[in-house]
Amino acid sequence: MEAQHETTFYQDNSVLVTQSRYITESKTYAMRNISSVHIFEIEKNRIGPVLIIVFGIPFLFSRDVFWIGLILIAVGVLRLFSIKNEYSVRISTNAGEANSLVSKNREYIQTIVNALNEAIIHRG
């Protein structure tokens, strides 16, 4: 429960940012221990879909199994375009850096980073 004198910079169902605390679903951080915060992009591995596409190309040169090549290439392309990078709220503390919250929604992560930066500035 939030203390009445505590300023809230952001709150939703899974995150609370106040002048003294940063609470996620799994962890609570004391704002005094957070020295900096930024967005970190977690790039997803795309090797699997690329390999499927490359594996399908030789099938295109055979009349008997041409359709297998088309299917493999189509699956690889669909998979390649369905992979989305993730973004995290990366905080620096005296214990090192940590990804405190991860989402595919960059705007959501940016909102939390902005709130954390406001709380750091407010703290002084």
FILO-849727 format. One record per atom (N, C-alpha, C): residue number from 1; residue in three letters; atom name; y, x, z. Coordinates in steps of 0.001 Angstrom, whole numbers. Example, Ala and Ser with C-alpha at 12.3 -4.5 7.8 and 13.67 -1.06 7.14 Angstrom:
2
REC;1;Ala;N;-5690;13190;7800;
REC;1;Ala;CA;-4500;12300;7800;
REC;1;Ala;C;-3300;13200;7800;
REC;2;Ser;N;-2250;12850;7080;
REC;2;Ser;CA;-1060;13670;7140;
REC;2;Ser;C;30;12900;7870;
END
This chain:
124
REC;1;Met;N;-1174;839;0;
REC;1;Met;CA;0;0;0;
REC;1;Met;C;1245;889;0;
REC;2;Glu;N;2206;493;-793;
REC;2;Glu;CA;3404;1299;-996;
REC;2;Glu;C;4393;1119;145;
REC;3;Ala;N;4936;2230;593;
REC;3;Ala;CA;5976;2172;1618;
REC;3;Ala;C;7240;1606;991;
REC;4;Gln;N;8012;827;1754;
REC;4;Gln;CA;9176;145;1200;
REC;4;Gln;C;10284;1108;812;
REC;5;His;N;10421;2224;1457;
REC;5;His;CA;11484;3171;1148;
REC;5;His;C;11126;4091;-21;
REC;6;Glu;N;9928;3968;-550;
REC;6;Glu;CA;9465;4835;-1616;
REC;6;Glu;C;9888;4287;-2982;
REC;7;Thr;N;10490;5139;-3815;
REC;7;Thr;CA;10913;4731;-5146;
REC;7;Thr;C;9726;4786;-6091;
REC;8;Thr;N;9497;3694;-6837;
REC;8;Thr;CA;8418;3633;-7814;
REC;8;Thr;C;8992;3885;-9197;
REC;9;Phe;N;8405;4852;-9910;
REC;9;Phe;CA;8865;5194;-11251;
REC;9;Phe;C;8001;4559;-12326;
REC;10;Tyr;N;6743;4253;-12002;
REC;10;Tyr;CA;5843;3600;-12950;
REC;10;Tyr;C;4682;3003;-12175;
REC;11;Gln;N;4214;1842;-12654;
REC;11;Gln;CA;3044;1227;-12035;
REC;11;Gln;C;2363;322;-13050;
REC;12;Asp;N;1043;430;-13145;
REC;12;Asp;CA;225;-515;-13890;
REC;12;Asp;C;-1086;-676;-13120;
REC;13;Asn;N;-2096;-1248;-13739;
REC;13;Asn;CA;-3353;-1516;-13031;
REC;13;Asn;C;-4101;-262;-12607;
REC;14;Ser;N;-3868;872;-13294;
REC;14;Ser;CA;-4619;2075;-12956;
REC;14;Ser;C;-3783;3272;-12548;
REC;15;Val;N;-2468;3165;-12636;
REC;15;Val;CA;-1601;4316;-12340;
REC;15;Val;C;-414;3869;-11493;
REC;16;Leu;N;-61;4730;-10529;
REC;16;Leu;CA;1148;4528;-9726;
REC;16;Leu;C;1855;5875;-9613;
REC;17;Val;N;3147;5878;-9963;
REC;17;Val;CA;3959;7087;-9822;
REC;17;Val;C;5136;6741;-8920;
REC;18;Thr;N;5191;7394;-7764;
REC;18;Thr;CA;6316;7207;-6850;
REC;18;Thr;C;6951;8572;-6595;
REC;19;Gln;N;7979;8581;-5779;
REC;19;Gln;CA;8642;9856;-5494;
REC;19;Gln;C;7748;10825;-4739;
REC;20;Ser;N;6710;10311;-4063;
REC;20;Ser;CA;5865;11209;-3274;
REC;20;Ser;C;4400;11264;-3721;
REC;21;Arg;N;3976;10300;-4563;
REC;21;Arg;CA;2561;10256;-4946;
REC;21;Arg;C;2388;9941;-6427;
REC;22;Tyr;N;1298;10460;-6981;
REC;22;Tyr;CA;845;10112;-8324;
REC;22;Tyr;C;-612;9710;-8162;
REC;23;Ile;N;-892;8428;-8371;
REC;23;Ile;CA;-2234;7886;-8136;
REC;23;Ile;C;-2826;7419;-9463;
REC;24;Thr;N;-4031;7936;-9781;
REC;24;Thr;CA;-4794;7457;-10929;
REC;24;Thr;C;-6014;6720;-10388;
REC;25;Glu;N;-6863;6229;-11292;
REC;25;Glu;CA;-8053;5511;-10833;
REC;25;Glu;C;-8955;6383;-9971;
REC;26;Ser;N;-8957;7691;-10233;
REC;26;Ser;CA;-9928;8547;-9555;
REC;26;Ser;C;-9330;9537;-8562;
REC;27;Lys;N;-8006;9710;-8557;
REC;27;Lys;CA;-7459;10757;-7714;
REC;27;Lys;C;-6016;10450;-7325;
REC;28;Thr;N;-5624;10991;-6172;
REC;28;Thr;CA;-4240;10901;-5716;
REC;28;Thr;C;-3680;12311;-5606;
REC;29;Tyr;N;-2498;12508;-6175;
REC;29;Tyr;CA;-1817;13798;-6126;
REC;29;Tyr;C;-526;13640;-5333;
REC;30;Ala;N;-207;14615;-4518;
REC;30;Ala;CA;1084;14643;-3832;
REC;30;Ala;C;2102;15215;-4812;
REC;31;Met;N;3208;14518;-5002;
REC;31;Met;CA;4222;14973;-5952;
REC;31;Met;C;4742;16357;-5592;
REC;32;Arg;N;4773;16685;-4304;
REC;32;Arg;CA;5290;18000;-3903;
REC;32;Arg;C;4430;19138;-4429;
REC;33;Asn;N;3159;18853;-4767;
REC;33;Asn;CA;2256;19883;-5287;
REC;33;Asn;C;2288;20002;-6807;
REC;34;Ile;N;2954;19061;-7480;
REC;34;Ile;CA;3013;19090;-8943;
REC;34;Ile;C;4254;19865;-9361;
REC;35;Ser;N;4042;20972;-10075;
REC;35;Ser;CA;5178;21793;-10497;
REC;35;Ser;C;5663;21431;-11892;
REC;36;Ser;N;4770;20965;-12768;
REC;36;Ser;CA;5176;20527;-14095;
REC;36;Ser;C;4142;19568;-14665;
REC;37;Val;N;4557;18856;-15711;
REC;37;Val;CA;3693;17869;-16345;
REC;37;Val;C;4036;17817;-17833;
REC;38;His;N;3011;17660;-18673;
REC;38;His;CA;3245;17508;-20105;
REC;38;His;C;2054;16815;-20755;
REC;39;Ile;N;2259;16399;-22009;
REC;39;Ile;CA;1167;15797;-22782;
REC;39;Ile;C;313;16920;-23354;
REC;40;Phe;N;-993;16736;-23271;
REC;40;Phe;CA;-1929;17685;-23857;
REC;40;Phe;C;-2804;16912;-24834;
REC;41;Glu;N;-2901;17390;-26076;
REC;41;Glu;CA;-3722;16721;-27085;
REC;41;Glu;C;-5122;17318;-27076;
REC;42;Ile;N;-6108;16454;-26932;
REC;42;Ile;CA;-7513;16862;-26942;
REC;42;Ile;C;-8051;16552;-28334;
REC;43;Glu;N;-8246;17595;-29127;
REC;43;Glu;CA;-8704;17404;-30499;
REC;43;Glu;C;-10212;17210;-30513;
REC;44;Lys;N;-10634;16163;-31198;
REC;44;Lys;CA;-12054;15839;-31288;
REC;44;Lys;C;-12718;16638;-32399;
REC;45;Asn;N;-13971;16971;-32199;
REC;45;Asn;CA;-14754;17752;-33151;
REC;45;Asn;C;-15068;16901;-34385;
REC;46;Arg;N;-14767;17433;-35561;
REC;46;Arg;CA;-15006;16714;-36811;
REC;46;Arg;C;-16079;17397;-37667;
REC;47;Ile;N;-16807;18333;-37093;
REC;47;Ile;CA;-17802;19084;-37862;
REC;47;Ile;C;-18949;18190;-38321;
REC;48;Gly;N;-19422;17303;-37461;
REC;48;Gly;CA;-20555;16422;-37812;
REC;48;Gly;C;-20305;15609;-39072;
REC;49;Pro;N;-19214;14841;-39120;
REC;49;Pro;CA;-18955;14058;-40339;
REC;49;Pro;C;-18763;14927;-41589;
REC;50;Val;N;-18130;16088;-41433;
REC;50;Val;CA;-17941;16983;-42581;
REC;50;Val;C;-19304;17475;-43086;
REC;51;Leu;N;-20196;17801;-42163;
REC;51;Leu;CA;-21538;18242;-42567;
REC;51;Leu;C;-22302;17130;-43288;
REC;52;Ile;N;-22145;15885;-42836;
REC;52;Ile;CA;-22808;14754;-43508;
REC;52;Ile;C;-22301;14626;-44942;
REC;53;Ile;N;-20987;14768;-45123;
REC;53;Ile;CA;-20401;14695;-46467;
REC;53;Ile;C;-20940;15819;-47346;
REC;54;Val;N;-20920;17040;-46813;
REC;54;Val;CA;-21405;18200;-47579;
REC;54;Val;C;-22890;18038;-47914;
REC;55;Phe;N;-23661;17531;-46964;
REC;55;Phe;CA;-25100;17327;-47188;
REC;55;Phe;C;-25330;16266;-48263;
REC;56;Gly;N;-24445;15293;-48386;
REC;56;Gly;CA;-24607;14215;-49369;
REC;56;Gly;C;-24245;14612;-50781;
REC;57;Ile;N;-23396;15628;-50950;
REC;57;Ile;CA;-22923;16012;-52285;
REC;57;Ile;C;-24052;16403;-53247;
REC;58;Pro;N;-25027;17214;-52836;
REC;58;Pro;CA;-26099;17574;-53795;
REC;58;Pro;C;-26878;16362;-54322;
REC;59;Phe;N;-26989;15309;-53527;
REC;59;Phe;CA;-27707;14115;-53971;
REC;59;Phe;C;-27011;13446;-55151;
REC;60;Leu;N;-25707;13655;-55297;
REC;60;Leu;CA;-24962;13040;-56395;
REC;60;Leu;C;-25394;13559;-57759;
REC;61;Phe;N;-26049;14729;-57799;
REC;61;Phe;CA;-26445;15343;-59061;
REC;61;Phe;C;-27862;14968;-59489;
REC;62;Ser;N;-28494;14050;-58784;
REC;62;Ser;CA;-29837;13597;-59136;
REC;62;Ser;C;-29798;12095;-59402;
REC;63;Arg;N;-30333;11698;-60548;
REC;63;Arg;CA;-30345;10270;-60877;
REC;63;Arg;C;-31159;9447;-59892;
REC;64;Asp;N;-32269;9994;-59441;
REC;64;Asp;CA;-33191;9233;-58604;
REC;64;Asp;C;-32648;8962;-57209;
REC;65;Val;N;-31879;9878;-56658;
REC;65;Val;CA;-31403;9718;-55275;
REC;65;Val;C;-29869;9736;-55186;
REC;66;Phe;N;-29207;9422;-56291;
REC;66;Phe;CA;-27751;9389;-56349;
REC;66;Phe;C;-27184;8488;-55245;
REC;67;Trp;N;-27800;7331;-55047;
REC;67;Trp;CA;-27317;6348;-54068;
REC;67;Trp;C;-27382;6887;-52644;
REC;68;Ile;N;-28356;7775;-52352;
REC;68;Ile;CA;-28445;8390;-51016;
REC;68;Ile;C;-27214;9258;-50775;
REC;69;Gly;N;-26813;10006;-51794;
REC;69;Gly;CA;-25602;10820;-51693;
REC;69;Gly;C;-24377;9968;-51440;
REC;70;Leu;N;-24273;8849;-52152;
REC;70;Leu;CA;-23132;7952;-51951;
REC;70;Leu;C;-23100;7401;-50531;
REC;71;Ile;N;-24260;7013;-50031;
REC;71;Ile;CA;-24340;6474;-48670;
REC;71;Ile;C;-23953;7548;-47652;
REC;72;Leu;N;-24504;8743;-47798;
REC;72;Leu;CA;-24179;9819;-46863;
REC;72;Leu;C;-22689;10147;-46884;
REC;73;Ile;N;-22119;10250;-48065;
REC;73;Ile;CA;-20690;10556;-48174;
REC;73;Ile;C;-19853;9435;-47571;
REC;74;Ala;N;-20230;8190;-47837;
REC;74;Ala;CA;-19486;7052;-47278;
REC;74;Ala;C;-19554;7046;-45748;
REC;75;Val;N;-20736;7293;-45201;
REC;75;Val;CA;-20886;7338;-43737;
REC;75;Val;C;-20059;8478;-43160;
REC;76;Gly;N;-20109;9642;-43796;
REC;76;Gly;CA;-19339;10788;-43323;
REC;76;Gly;C;-17845;10528;-43353;
REC;77;Val;N;-17354;9937;-44445;
REC;77;Val;CA;-15917;9648;-44564;
REC;77;Val;C;-15493;8612;-43524;
REC;78;Leu;N;-16280;7549;-43360;
REC;78;Leu;CA;-15948;6527;-42355;
REC;78;Leu;C;-15913;7125;-40956;
REC;79;Arg;N;-16890;7945;-40654;
REC;79;Arg;CA;-16943;8583;-39328;
REC;79;Arg;C;-15763;9537;-39142;
REC;80;Leu;N;-15432;10281;-40181;
REC;80;Leu;CA;-14330;11238;-40115;
REC;80;Leu;C;-13011;10533;-39792;
REC;81;Phe;N;-12773;9388;-40433;
REC;81;Phe;CA;-11518;8681;-40204;
REC;81;Phe;C;-11523;7831;-38939;
REC;82;Ser;N;-12698;7618;-38347;
REC;82;Ser;CA;-12748;6828;-37108;
REC;82;Ser;C;-12557;7683;-35860;
REC;83;Ile;N;-12654;9006;-36014;
REC;83;Ile;CA;-12486;9903;-34866;
REC;83;Ile;C;-11006;10013;-34531;
REC;84;Lys;N;-10659;9685;-33316;
REC;84;Lys;CA;-9268;9759;-32861;
REC;84;Lys;C;-9147;10809;-31762;
REC;85;Asn;N;-8099;11606;-31856;
REC;85;Asn;CA;-7822;12563;-30782;
REC;85;Asn;C;-7440;11808;-29525;
REC;86;Glu;N;-7635;12438;-28394;
REC;86;Glu;CA;-7220;11862;-27116;
REC;86;Glu;C;-6038;12656;-26587;
REC;87;Tyr;N;-5305;12023;-25702;
REC;87;Tyr;CA;-4136;12640;-25087;
REC;87;Tyr;C;-4307;12562;-23581;
REC;88;Ser;N;-3808;13576;-22897;
REC;88;Ser;CA;-3931;13558;-21447;
REC;88;Ser;C;-2603;13897;-20801;
REC;89;Val;N;-2469;13417;-19566;
REC;89;Val;CA;-1368;13829;-18713;
REC;89;Val;C;-1860;15120;-18074;
REC;90;Arg;N;-1285;16243;-18472;
REC;90;Arg;CA;-1696;17529;-17911;
REC;90;Arg;C;-675;17942;-16864;
REC;91;Ile;N;-1177;18095;-15652;
REC;91;Ile;CA;-289;18488;-14559;
REC;91;Ile;C;-611;19909;-14123;
REC;92;Ser;N;431;20608;-13708;
REC;92;Ser;CA;268;21948;-13141;
REC;92;Ser;C;523;21857;-11650;
REC;93;Thr;N;-432;22376;-10886;
REC;93;Thr;CA;-294;22410;-9430;
REC;93;Thr;C;-562;23836;-8972;
REC;94;Asn;N;-488;24047;-7688;
REC;94;Asn;CA;-804;25377;-7157;
REC;94;Asn;C;-2274;25724;-7364;
REC;95;Ala;N;-3114;24742;-7652;
REC;95;Ala;CA;-4536;24971;-7901;
REC;95;Ala;C;-4829;25190;-9388;
REC;96;Gly;N;-3807;25124;-10248;
REC;96;Gly;CA;-4015;25301;-11684;
REC;96;Gly;C;-3632;24061;-12459;
REC;97;Glu;N;-4092;23991;-13713;
REC;97;Glu;CA;-3791;22838;-14565;
REC;97;Glu;C;-4966;21880;-14572;
REC;98;Ala;N;-4639;20583;-14708;
REC;98;Ala;CA;-5682;19564;-14742;
REC;98;Ala;C;-5243;18423;-15640;
REC;99;Asn;N;-6212;17853;-16366;
REC;99;Asn;CA;-5962;16633;-17129;
REC;99;Asn;C;-6196;15466;-16168;
REC;100;Ser;N;-5115;14855;-15727;
REC;100;Ser;CA;-5242;13838;-14689;
REC;100;Ser;C;-5554;12458;-15235;
REC;101;Leu;N;-5215;12206;-16488;
REC;101;Leu;CA;-5440;10891;-17094;
REC;101;Leu;C;-5609;11109;-18585;
REC;102;Val;N;-6615;10481;-19204;
REC;102;Val;CA;-6885;10664;-20627;
REC;102;Val;C;-6897;9306;-21315;
REC;103;Ser;N;-6276;9244;-22504;
REC;103;Ser;CA;-6233;8018;-23288;
REC;103;Ser;C;-6069;8361;-24756;
REC;104;Lys;N;-6504;7443;-25631;
REC;104;Lys;CA;-6260;7608;-27059;
REC;104;Lys;C;-4856;7137;-27424;
REC;105;Asn;N;-4187;6467;-26495;
REC;105;Asn;CA;-2855;5916;-26718;
REC;105;Asn;C;-1789;6932;-26288;
REC;106;Arg;N;-1190;7602;-27275;
REC;106;Arg;CA;-203;8647;-26980;
REC;106;Arg;C;1031;8079;-26291;
REC;107;Glu;N;1464;6902;-26692;
REC;107;Glu;CA;2666;6291;-26105;
REC;107;Glu;C;2465;5999;-24616;
REC;108;Tyr;N;1276;5536;-24267;
REC;108;Tyr;CA;964;5262;-22859;
REC;108;Tyr;C;1052;6546;-22031;
REC;109;Ile;N;434;7617;-22549;
REC;109;Ile;CA;467;8905;-21847;
REC;109;Ile;C;1903;9413;-21746;
REC;110;Gln;N;2691;9245;-22822;
REC;110;Gln;CA;4087;9686;-22799;
REC;110;Gln;C;4875;8933;-21731;
REC;111;Thr;N;4619;7652;-21569;
REC;111;Thr;CA;5296;6849;-20546;
REC;111;Thr;C;5017;7399;-19150;
REC;112;Ile;N;3780;7764;-18897;
REC;112;Ile;CA;3415;8293;-17578;
REC;112;Ile;C;4014;9682;-17372;
REC;113;Val;N;3992;10519;-18415;
REC;113;Val;CA;4608;11851;-18329;
REC;113;Val;C;6099;11703;-18018;
REC;114;Asn;N;6761;10769;-18694;
REC;114;Asn;CA;8191;10538;-18441;
REC;114;Asn;C;8432;10120;-16994;
REC;115;Ala;N;7593;9220;-16478;
REC;115;Ala;CA;7730;8773;-15088;
REC;115;Ala;C;7507;9924;-14114;
REC;116;Leu;N;6517;10749;-14381;
REC;116;Leu;CA;6255;11899;-13526;
REC;116;Leu;C;7419;12883;-13558;
REC;117;Asn;N;7978;13099;-14739;
REC;117;Asn;CA;9146;13987;-14830;
REC;117;Asn;C;10329;13420;-14048;
REC;118;Glu;N;10532;12113;-14129;
REC;118;Glu;CA;11600;11475;-13342;
REC;118;Glu;C;11362;11676;-11854;
REC;119;Ala;N;10109;11518;-11426;
REC;119;Ala;CA;9780;11690;-9999;
REC;119;Ala;C;9995;13133;-9554;
REC;120;Ile;N;9657;14090;-10426;
REC;120;Ile;CA;9875;15511;-10097;
REC;120;Ile;C;11362;15779;-9958;
REC;121;Ile;N;12164;15269;-10895;
REC;121;Ile;CA;13619;15455;-10832;
REC;121;Ile;C;14193;14781;-9593;
REC;122;His;N;13714;13579;-9289;
REC;122;His;CA;14196;12844;-8107;
REC;122;His;C;13897;13601;-6842;
REC;123;Arg;N;12722;14223;-6818;
REC;123;Arg;CA;12305;15005;-5641;
REC;123;Arg;C;13239;16177;-5388;
REC;124;Gly;N;13758;16745;-6503;
REC;124;Gly;CA;14724;17837;-6378;
REC;124;Gly;C;14108;19193;-6282;
END
